[in-house]
Amino acid sequence: MPGSARNTPIAGILFGVALLAVWEAVSRFGFVEPAFLPAPSTVASTLYEMILQRDLLWHAGVSTTRVWTAFIIAAAMAIPLGVIMGSFPVVGRALEPTIDFIRYLPVPALVPLSIIWFGVGEATKLFLLWLGTFFQLVLLVADDVRRVPHEYQEVAATLGASRRRSLLDVSVPAMLPTLVDNLRVTLGWCWSYVIVAEIVAADSGIGFVIWQARRFFKTPEVMAGVVAIGIIGLATDQTLRWLHWRWFAYLRR
């Protein structure tokens, strides 16, 4: 492994420590009022207290379940549709304008409509998370298919493969590395909408915890909730990066 690759985690850790030190100093020495930006040591102690006394781990589990449920539904719909759009230009040209239009709609603005359509139960939360993920992912998948070199299709056709076999046995395997990367990115987008989803008549989830703390101006608790989401996201992202590294080792040869 090249030296630069080995040093990447160390560089990331050092930068993170330096950033925390600056943040601590800015708050402790009064450059910013602690009520608006509590020190990381205060946030860490608040996070520990919330884990022990406020069931934060349970709320985190609820949010994680919601995010993964909506994300799996979105991926199960977006991947086949994106493959079809990328493989058949006429389908792509027909669907992309509508998908682009919906993709640019702000999810928070659709909260009232989602309540009208689905009520204030779990379906609304899942719908908002799905909405923020599906329309982004389907276009990324379509682009992944289009980036597969045409030479691959030509070789498959020369060997007698049908269009369907060429699609399943050539295009899909060729696009898998970039597909996994795009799934990792869109999972992060899905997490970014969890606050919006969990302010809709919710009584659980990290978004609910953050929103309740905001109402009473408990900034350390708000920051602790945000940090909890960041920790979950970082752990998930690094796990997916590692899986990508293991699954597609042939790309490094």
Helices and strands as residue ranges (DSSP letters): H 3-28, H 40-53, H 56-87, H 89-103, G 107-110, H 111-118, H 122-146, H 150-158, H 163-166, I 167-171, H 172-192, H 194-197, H 206-215, H 219-247, G 249-252
